[in-house]
Amino acid sequence: MFYDSMFDDRYGAPGLYSIYRCKRCGFGRTDPVLEKEKIGKFYKRYYPLSVLSPSDVKKLAKVVPMFLAWAWGIDNTAHRHVGKDRDVLDIGSGSGTSLLEIEKVGSRGFGVEPDPNAQKIAKQLMLDVFEGFITDNPFPEKKFDYITGSQVIEHEPDPLRFLKSAKKKLKNGGQIILSFPNFDSVYRKIFGRRWLNWHIPYHINFFTGSSFEKLAKNAGLKIIKRRAITPNVWTLMQIRSLLISAKEGQKNPIWTSTTLRGDIWDSSFSLKNFILQSISTVFYILITPINRFIDSLGVGDSLFVILENEQ
């Protein structure tokens, strides 16, 4: 056992959980695991997709220059690395922002998302989203140039089956691009039980680079690129999350209030938002060299991998 008595410190779902860690490869696992057949209903009740409108999603969809994406650490978002005129399957497409951004770069986006709330948004935005999991063989007649998943595989009860299912959906020469929290993160070691990316009970798996390499090999995939990337917004939220002591079964205003989040992409104007966004921007500038240095050592908050079929 690594930690016990962990709970949902964001959205107030009840229950206590433990985290176990393999002493041999460093892989971590939440116990008990959310049952796959209950995940959709659980997310519908506790995850925040239900508060988004199609207009909100359209505002969030932006194509950011790659240098800026690198500086801010948002190049860990898998679909930012797809080319033009490609078929892209985005696993965990959530609100559909990723699919709109895929369209903006000139490719065709298809989504997979278990949260029923996503379907309402997808229909209004005319997005092609399958309600379920990659293991359900979405879009059975179609294969893809890219399969992307940003912060998804850590939610998957069976990560090996996840990778094998994604592999089956690839065209010849296709790639799987994933990002997920790094169990070897220096921030995890600094903040301990208050680390941002425990995100219990939604996060089930916690990978180190070596444990994910073993998983990929077992799935018949090879890693052609691996980097550690720390999104600056994660560091900002990490600091803010320390300001409020979360309690089991209670919603945390840091995560349920868009005003408190002070998202730098938020185009709505108010004095409070302006002040928060100004502080966020200054923080981004100051934290950038620190996070990029941490990433260069391989101990950033997120791992980013590109996978291909083993030959």
C-alpha positions in Angstrom: 0.0 0.0 0.0 1.2 3.5 -1.0 -1.6 5.6 0.5 -4.9 4.8 2.2 -8.1 6.9 3.0 -7.9 8.8 -0.3 -11.1 10.4 -1.6 -12.5 12.6 -4.4 -11.2 16.0 -3.5 -12.7 17.7 -6.6 -16.3 16.9 -7.2 -17.5 15.4 -3.9 -18.2 11.8 -4.8 -18.4 9.8 -1.6 -16.1 6.9 -0.6 -12.6 6.1 0.6 -9.9 4.5 -1.6 -6.3 3.2 -1.4 -3.4 3.3 -3.8 -1.1 0.3 -4.2 2.2 0.3 -5.9 4.2 -2.4 -7.5 7.7 -2.6 -5.9 9.2 -4.1 -9.1 8.0 -1.7 -11.9 6.5 1.2 -10.0 3.0 0.9 -11.4 0.3 2.3 -9.1 -3.4 1.3 -8.9 -6.4 2.6 -7.1 -8.5 0.2 -5.0 -11.4 -0.4 -5.2 -11.6 0.2 -9.0 -14.6 1.9 -10.5 -16.5 -0.8 -12.3 -16.6 -0.2 -16.1 -20.3 -0.6 -16.5 -20.9 2.1 -13.8 -18.4 4.6 -15.1 -20.8 6.4 -17.5 -23.4 7.0 -14.8 -20.7 8.0 -12.2 -19.2 10.5 -14.6 -22.7 11.8 -15.6 -23.4 12.5 -11.9 -20.1 13.9 -10.7 -18.0 15.1 -13.7 -18.5 18.7 -14.8 -19.4 18.2 -18.5 -23.1 18.9 -17.6 -22.4 22.6 -17.0 -20.9 23.3 -20.4 -22.9 24.6 -23.3 -22.0 24.3 -27.0 -21.1 28.0 -27.1 -18.7 27.4 -24.2 -17.0 24.5 -26.2 -16.7 26.6 -29.3 -14.9 29.4 -27.3 -12.5 26.8 -25.9 -11.5 25.4 -29.2 -8.3 27.1 -30.4 -5.3 26.1 -32.4 -2.2 27.3 -30.5 1.2 27.8 -32.2 3.4 24.9 -31.2 6.1 27.1 -29.6 3.5 28.6 -27.4 2.0 25.1 -26.7 5.5 24.0 -25.7 6.2 27.0 -23.5 2.8 26.5 -21.6 3.2 22.8 -21.5 0.0 22.1 -23.4 1.8 20.2 -26.1 1.0 17.2 -23.9 -2.4 17.3 -25.5 -2.3 14.4 -27.9 -4.4 15.7 -30.7 -2.2 18.8 -31.1 0.3 16.5 -32.9 -1.9 15.2 -35.7 -1.3 16.2 -39.3 -3.6 17.7 -41.9 -6.2 15.6 -43.9 -6.1 12.6 -41.5 -8.7 10.5 -39.8 -8.4 10.9 -36.1 -10.1 9.0 -33.3 -9.9 10.9 -30.0 -10.5 8.6 -27.0 -12.1 10.5 -24.1 -13.2 13.3 -26.3 -15.2 14.9 -23.4 -16.8 18.2 -24.4 -15.8 17.8 -28.0 -13.2 20.7 -27.9 -10.6 18.3 -29.2 -12.7 17.3 -32.2 -13.3 21.0 -33.1 -9.6 21.6 -32.9 -8.9 18.6 -35.1 -11.3 20.1 -37.6 -9.5 23.4 -37.4 -6.2 21.9 -38.6 -8.0 20.3 -41.5 -8.5 16.7 -40.3 -11.5 14.6 -39.5 -12.2 14.0 -35.9 -14.2 11.1 -34.3 -14.8 10.8 -30.6 -15.2 8.1 -28.0 -16.7 9.2 -24.6 -18.6 7.2 -21.9 -20.1 10.3 -20.2 -23.7 10.6 -21.5 -23.5 14.4 -21.1 -21.1 14.6 -24.0 -23.7 13.3 -26.4 -26.0 16.3 -25.8 -23.1 18.7 -26.7 -21.9 16.5 -29.7 -25.4 16.5 -31.3 -25.7 20.2 -31.1 -22.2 20.7 -32.5 -22.8 18.0 -35.1 -19.8 16.0 -33.9 -19.4 12.2 -34.4 -19.0 10.8 -30.9 -19.5 7.2 -29.9 -20.9 6.8 -26.4 -18.8 4.1 -24.7 -15.2 2.9 -24.7 -12.5 2.1 -27.2 -12.9 -1.6 -26.0 -16.4 -1.5 -27.4 -15.0 -1.2 -31.0 -16.5 2.2 -31.9 -17.0 2.9 -35.6 -16.5 -0.8 -36.5 -16.1 -0.2 -40.3 -13.4 2.5 -39.9 -9.7 2.6 -39.2 -7.6 5.7 -38.3 -4.3 7.4 -39.1 -4.1 8.6 -35.5 -5.7 7.5 -32.3 -5.3 10.1 -29.5 -6.0 10.1 -25.8 -5.1 12.9 -23.5 -5.3 12.0 -19.8 -7.5 8.9 -20.6 -5.6 5.6 -20.0 -5.3 6.4 -16.3 -9.1 6.2 -16.1 -9.2 2.7 -17.8 -9.9 -0.4 -15.7 -8.0 -2.6 -18.1 -5.2 -0.6 -19.7 -3.8 -3.6 -21.6 -7.1 -4.2 -23.3 -7.3 -0.5 -24.0 -4.0 -0.5 -25.9 -4.8 -3.7 -27.8 -8.3 -2.3 -28.8 -6.7 1.0 -30.0 -4.1 -1.0 -32.0 -6.8 -2.8 -33.9 -8.3 0.5 -35.0 -5.0 1.8 -36.6 -4.4 2.0 -40.3 -1.1 0.7 -41.6 1.6 3.1 -40.4 -0.8 4.8 -38.0 0.1 6.1 -34.6 -1.3 6.1 -31.1 -0.6 9.3 -29.2 -1.2 9.4 -25.4 -0.5 11.5 -22.4 -1.1 10.6 -18.8 0.1 11.5 -15.3 3.7 10.6 -14.4 4.0 8.6 -11.1 7.7 9.6 -11.0 6.8 13.4 -11.1 8.8 15.6 -8.8 5.6 17.4 -7.9 4.1 14.1 -6.7 7.1 13.7 -4.4 6.9 17.3 -3.2 3.1 17.4 -2.5 2.5 13.8 -1.4 -1.1 13.1 -0.7 -2.1 16.6 -2.0 -0.7 15.9 -5.4 -3.0 17.2 -8.1 -3.0 14.1 -10.2 -4.2 11.5 -7.7 -7.7 12.6 -8.8 -9.3 9.7 -6.9 -11.4 7.7 -7.8 -11.4 8.7 -11.5 -7.7 7.9 -11.9 -7.2 4.2 -11.6 -3.7 3.7 -13.1 -0.5 5.5 -12.2 2.4 4.8 -14.7 6.1 5.3 -14.5 8.0 5.4 -17.8 9.3 1.9 -17.3 5.9 0.4 -16.2 4.2 1.9 -19.3 7.0 0.6 -21.5 6.2 -2.9 -20.2 2.5 -2.4 -20.9 3.1 -1.2 -24.4 5.4 -4.2 -25.2 2.7 -6.6 -23.9 0.2 -4.9 -26.3 2.6 -5.4 -29.3 3.4 -1.7 -29.5 6.7 0.2 -29.5 7.3 3.6 -28.1 8.9 5.8 -30.8 8.8 9.0 -28.6 8.5 9.7 -24.9 8.7 13.0 -23.1 7.8 14.4 -19.7 5.6 17.5 -20.0 4.2 19.6 -17.2 1.3 21.9 -18.2 1.7 25.2 -16.5 -2.0 25.3 -15.7 -1.5 22.1 -13.7 1.1 23.8 -11.6 -1.2 26.8 -11.1 -4.1 24.5 -10.1 -1.7 22.6 -7.8 -0.9 25.7 -5.9 -4.5 26.8 -5.7 -5.7 23.4 -4.5 -3.4 23.8 -1.5 -5.4 26.8 -0.4 -8.5 24.8 0.4 -8.7 21.7 2.6 -11.0 19.3 0.8 -13.4 17.1 2.7 -14.9 13.7 1.6 -18.3 14.0 0.0 -18.1 17.8 -0.5 -17.5 19.7 -3.7 -14.3 21.7 -3.9 -14.9 25.3 -5.2 -11.5 25.3 -6.8 -12.8 22.8 -9.3 -16.5 23.6 -9.5 -16.2 27.4 -9.9 -15.0 28.6 -13.3 -14.4 32.0 -11.8 -12.0 30.7 -9.3 -10.2 28.6 -11.9 -9.5 31.9 -13.7 -8.9 30.0 -17.0 -6.6 32.2 -19.2 -8.7 31.2 -22.2 -11.9 32.6 -20.7 -12.9 35.5 -22.9 -15.7 36.8 -20.6 -14.9 40.1 -18.9 -15.3 41.0 -15.2 -12.9 42.7 -12.9 -12.5 39.6 -10.9 -11.8 37.5 -14.0 -9.3 40.1 -15.3 -7.4 40.1 -12.0 -7.3 36.3 -11.9 -6.3 36.0 -15.5 -3.6 38.6 -15.1 -2.2 36.7 -12.1 -2.4 33.5 -14.1 -0.4 35.0 -17.0 2.3 36.3 -14.7 2.5 32.9 -13.1 2.8 31.2 -16.5 5.7 33.4 -17.4 7.5 32.7 -14.1 6.8 29.0 -14.0 7.8 28.2 -17.6 11.6 27.9 -17.2 11.1 25.8 -14.0 8.6 23.4 -15.6 10.6 23.0 -18.8 13.8 22.2 -16.8 11.9 19.7 -14.7 10.6 18.1 -17.9 14.1 17.9 -19.3 15.0 15.7 -16.3 12.1 13.3 -17.1 10.3 14.1 -13.8 7.5 16.4 -15.2 3.9 15.9 -14.2 2.7 14.2 -17.4 4.2 11.6 -19.7 3.7 12.0 -23.5 4.2 9.0 -25.8 3.8 8.1 -29.4 3.4 4.4 -30.2 3.5 2.3 -33.4 2.9 -1.3 -34.2 5.9 -3.5 -33.5 7.3 -4.8 -36.8 
